[in-house]
């Protein structure tokens, strides 16, 4: 039996849900109680943008910006597969049978990824990188056609977190096969948490932190109430906001299959790769959103559940007590499902939500 319910009784305009849209949220916050006294900072990291809003925040903006930039640069230097000298790139170049000591940042993300991998029965696997590259979604860029079956079989043999040897006490990571790890599905969430920690260390109790669509909020918004987070429709080529939920002291992350894909002979291939069979997912799930105290955890679980598919995702969400909202294709439209832990957020949704884009 499903651990969630279809919410087909809600208005159709609420049946479209996917990645978080800070760009749509920002003017709404400004129009609903924010002011010039609010602290706003932004920048670039991990190939995307970051933004923070601190209602009524008073700080040395230059020093705070520098601290945030330094932390994000350190995370990128550790976890970016695009940087040849990054920590993760150096590990990935190691031959089978060798290992290296890793930084505390690397260790924290690795342990979270391994835990999600185990809890999802392998639907999430931090060593999936070779398959992502093989299907043309990695650093080498798109490929022509689908992989050769022999290449696919050989690449699958290099994937599996059970081929990693992790020694927490010494923070040493070793590999038993010529595999590669990739934190792209969890690093932005971790970075959000780290920026939030910087703000809290500065004494800020109210804030919004967003990196590439992953978000964490605390305390009150510029209006003096809960933060109203906008989310967008899961349709390629659009940025329309279709749902608003109220959050405080929570993080939220979304994973979907509707923006990064390619088509061959009429067949659609998503960037979401199932490590268990080595191929892009083909089920009906369009997007999965997770709310959690940790943005890193929400980020990783959103990907894991998107790979699992509707029934398995909802069962896992119920077992783990995860607040999950997913959207599945149903004919020409979508059907929405949610776990019991997500119900309070849906209850706050309604007409006139200031997180909804007006268009």
C-alpha positions in Angstrom: 0.0 0.0 0.0 1.2 3.5 -0.8 2.6 5.5 2.1 1.2 8.7 0.6 -2.0 9.9 -1.0 -2.9 11.4 -4.3 -4.3 15.0 -3.9 -6.4 15.1 -7.0 -9.1 17.1 -5.3 -7.0 20.2 -5.2 -7.3 22.8 -8.0 -5.4 21.8 -11.1 -3.2 24.9 -11.0 -1.7 23.4 -7.8 -0.8 20.2 -9.5 2.5 21.5 -10.9 5.5 21.3 -8.6 9.2 21.0 -8.9 12.4 23.0 -8.3 12.6 26.0 -6.0 12.5 29.4 -7.7 14.3 32.1 -5.7 14.1 34.6 -8.6 10.3 34.5 -8.3 10.4 34.7 -4.5 12.7 37.7 -4.2 10.3 40.4 -5.5 7.5 38.9 -3.5 9.4 39.2 -0.3 10.4 42.8 -1.2 6.7 43.7 -1.9 5.4 42.1 1.3 7.2 43.8 4.2 10.8 43.8 3.2 12.7 47.1 3.1 15.9 48.8 2.5 17.1 47.8 6.0 17.1 44.1 5.1 20.5 42.7 4.4 20.8 41.0 1.0 24.0 39.4 -0.4 24.6 37.4 -3.5 27.3 35.7 -5.5 28.3 32.8 -7.7 29.5 29.3 -6.8 29.4 25.8 -8.2 28.3 27.0 -11.6 25.2 28.7 -10.2 24.2 31.7 -8.0 23.7 32.2 -4.3 21.5 34.6 -2.4 20.9 35.4 1.2 18.2 37.7 2.8 18.5 38.7 6.5 15.5 40.8 7.6 16.7 43.9 9.4 20.2 42.5 9.4 23.0 44.9 10.5 26.5 43.7 9.8 29.7 44.5 8.1 28.5 43.5 4.7 32.0 43.3 3.2 33.3 41.0 5.9 30.2 38.8 5.8 30.4 38.5 2.0 34.1 37.6 2.3 33.4 34.9 4.9 30.6 33.4 2.8 32.7 33.5 -0.4 35.7 31.9 1.4 33.5 29.0 2.7 31.9 28.4 -0.6 35.3 28.5 -2.3 36.6 25.9 0.2 33.7 23.6 -0.5 34.2 24.0 -4.2 37.9 23.3 -3.9 37.0 20.1 -2.1 34.1 18.8 -4.0 34.1 20.1 -7.6 34.8 17.5 -10.3 35.4 20.4 -12.7 38.6 21.4 -10.8 41.6 19.2 -11.6 43.2 19.9 -8.2 40.1 19.5 -6.1 40.0 16.9 -3.3 37.4 14.8 -5.1 39.3 14.9 -8.4 42.5 13.8 -6.7 40.6 10.9 -5.1 39.0 9.9 -8.4 42.4 9.7 -10.1 43.7 7.2 -7.6 44.0 3.6 -9.0 42.1 0.8 -7.5 43.4 -0.4 -4.2 44.6 3.1 -3.0 43.2 5.7 -0.8 43.8 9.1 0.9 42.9 11.1 3.9 40.1 13.6 3.3 39.1 16.9 4.9 36.3 17.2 7.5 34.0 18.9 4.9 34.5 16.0 2.5 34.0 13.5 5.3 30.7 15.0 6.4 29.2 15.0 3.0 30.5 11.5 2.2 29.0 10.0 5.4 25.6 11.6 4.6 25.7 10.3 1.0 26.7 6.8 2.2 23.8 6.8 4.7 21.3 7.8 2.1 22.7 5.2 -0.3 22.2 2.5 2.3 18.7 3.6 3.3 17.6 3.8 -0.3 18.8 0.3 -1.1 21.2 1.6 -3.7 18.9 4.0 -5.6 21.3 6.7 -4.4 25.0 6.0 -4.9 27.8 8.4 -4.6 29.9 6.4 -7.1 27.4 6.8 -9.9 29.7 9.4 -11.6 31.0 7.0 -14.4 27.5 6.3 -15.5 26.5 9.9 -15.5 29.5 10.6 -17.7 28.7 7.7 -20.0 25.2 8.9 -20.6 26.5 12.4 -21.5 25.5 14.3 -18.4 28.9 14.8 -16.9 31.8 17.2 -17.4 32.6 15.8 -20.9 29.2 17.0 -22.1 26.5 15.4 -24.3 27.1 12.3 -26.4 25.6 11.1 -29.7 23.1 8.3 -29.1 22.9 5.9 -26.2 25.8 4.0 -24.8 27.0 0.7 -26.3 25.8 -2.3 -24.2 29.3 -3.5 -23.7 30.4 0.0 -22.5 27.4 0.1 -20.2 28.2 -3.2 -18.7 31.9 -2.3 -18.1 30.9 1.0 -16.6 28.4 -0.5 -14.3 31.1 -2.8 -12.9 32.9 0.3 -11.7 29.9 1.6 -9.7 28.8 0.7 -6.2 29.4 2.4 -2.9 30.2 -1.1 -1.4 33.5 -0.8 -3.4 34.5 2.1 -1.1 36.4 1.6 2.2 35.7 4.4 4.6 37.6 4.7 7.9 35.9 7.6 9.9 38.5 7.7 12.7 41.3 8.6 10.3 39.0 10.1 7.7 40.7 7.8 5.1 38.8 6.8 2.0 40.0 4.0 -0.3 38.7 2.3 -3.4 38.6 -1.3 -4.4 37.8 -0.6 -8.0 38.6 2.2 -10.5 35.6 4.1 -9.5 34.8 7.8 -9.1 32.7 9.7 -6.6 30.5 12.7 -7.3 28.8 15.0 -4.7 26.8 17.1 -7.3 23.5 15.8 -5.9 24.3 16.8 -2.3 27.0 19.4 -2.2 24.8 22.5 -2.8 22.6 21.4 0.1 25.7 21.1 2.3 26.9 24.6 1.1 23.5 26.0 2.1 23.9 24.6 5.6 27.4 26.0 5.9 26.3 29.5 4.9 23.5 29.2 7.4 26.0 28.3 10.1 28.0 31.5 9.3 24.9 33.6 9.7 24.0 32.0 13.0 27.5 32.5 14.2 27.0 36.2 13.5 23.9 36.1 15.7 21.3 36.2 13.0 18.1 34.2 13.9 16.1 35.2 10.8 17.4 34.4 7.3 17.0 32.8 4.0 19.9 31.1 2.2 19.5 29.8 -1.4 22.1 28.2 -3.6 21.0 27.0 -7.1 17.5 26.5 -5.9 18.2 24.6 -2.7 17.1 26.7 0.3 17.1 27.0 4.1 15.2 29.5 6.1 15.1 30.4 9.8 13.0 32.5 12.0 10.8 35.1 10.4 10.6 36.7 7.0 10.8 40.5 6.3 7.0 40.5 6.9 7.4 39.2 10.4 5.8 35.8 9.7 6.9 32.5 8.2 8.9 32.4 5.0 6.7 31.7 1.9 8.7 29.7 -0.5 7.8 29.6 -4.2 8.2 26.5 -6.3 7.8 26.1 -10.0 5.9 23.9 -12.5 7.8 20.8 -13.7 7.7 21.6 -17.3 10.7 22.2 -19.6 11.0 25.7 -21.0 9.0 27.4 -18.3 9.7 29.1 -15.0 6.1 29.6 -13.8 5.6 29.4 -10.0 2.6 27.2 -9.1 2.8 26.5 -5.4 3.7 28.4 -2.2 4.4 26.8 1.2 5.3 28.4 4.5 8.5 27.4 6.2 10.5 28.3 9.3 13.7 26.7 10.6 13.7 24.2 7.7 15.5 23.4 4.5 13.9 22.4 1.2 15.4 20.8 -2.0 13.9 19.4 -5.2 15.0 16.9 -7.8 13.3 16.5 -11.2 13.8 15.0 -14.6 12.2 17.7 -16.7 15.0 20.1 -17.5 18.1 18.0 -18.2 17.4 15.3 -20.7 17.9 14.3 -24.4 15.8 12.4 -26.9 16.9 9.7 -29.3 14.5 8.1 -31.8 11.6 9.6 -29.8 12.8 8.1 -26.5 13.5 10.5 -23.7 16.6 10.0 -21.5 16.7 11.8 -18.2 19.9 12.9 -16.3 18.6 10.9 -13.3 20.5 7.6 -13.5 19.5 4.6 -11.6 22.8 3.1 -10.2 21.1 -0.3 -9.9 20.6 -0.8 -13.6 22.9 1.9 -15.1 20.2 3.6 -17.1 18.1 6.8 -16.9 14.9 6.4 -14.9 11.8 5.7 -17.0 9.0 5.8 -14.3 6.3 8.4 -14.1 7.8 10.6 -11.3 8.5 14.2 -12.6 9.8 15.8 -9.4 10.4 15.2 -5.7 10.7 17.8 -3.0 12.0 17.1 0.5 11.8 19.3 3.6 14.2 18.6 6.4 16.2 20.4 9.1 19.3 19.9 7.0 19.5 21.1 3.4 22.3 18.5 2.7 19.9 15.7 3.8 17.0 17.1 1.8 19.2 17.5 -1.3 20.5 13.9 -1.2 17.1 12.4 -0.4 15.3 14.3 -3.2 17.6 12.6 -5.7 17.3 9.2 -4.1 13.5 9.3 -4.0 13.3 10.6 -7.6 15.3 7.6 -8.7 13.2 5.2 -6.6 9.8 6.0 -8.3 6.5 6.8 -6.8 5.5 3.7 -4.7 9.0 3.0 -3.4 9.7 6.6 -2.7 6.5 7.0 -0.6 7.2 3.8 1.2 10.7 4.9 2.1 9.5 8.3 3.1 7.0 6.8 5.5 9.5 4.5 7.0 12.1 7.3 7.5 9.6 10.0 8.5 10.6 12.2 5.6 8.5 15.2 4.5 8.1 14.5 0.8 6.0 15.9 -2.0 6.2 14.3 -5.4 4.6 14.8 -8.8 3.9 12.0 -11.2 2.8 12.1 -14.8 -0.9 11.1 -15.3 -2.0 11.2 -18.9 -1.5 14.7 -20.2 -1.2 16.1 -16.7 0.2 15.4 -13.3 -0.9 13.8 -10.1 0.5 14.9 -6.8 1.4 12.7 -3.8 2.8 13.5 -0.4 4.0 11.7 2.7 2.3 12.2 6.1 5.1 14.4 7.3 4.5 16.8 4.5 0.8 17.4 5.3 1.4 20.5 7.5 3.0 22.3 4.6 0.1 21.5 2.2 -2.3 22.7 4.9 -0.7 26.2 4.7 -1.1 26.4 1.0 -4.1 28.4 -0.4 -5.4 31.3 -2.4 -3.3 34.4 -2.3 -0.1 32.7 -1.0 2.6 35.4 -1.5 5.0 32.7 -2.7 3.0 32.2 -5.8 4.0 33.9 -9.0 1.3 36.2 -10.5 1.4 36.1 -14.2 
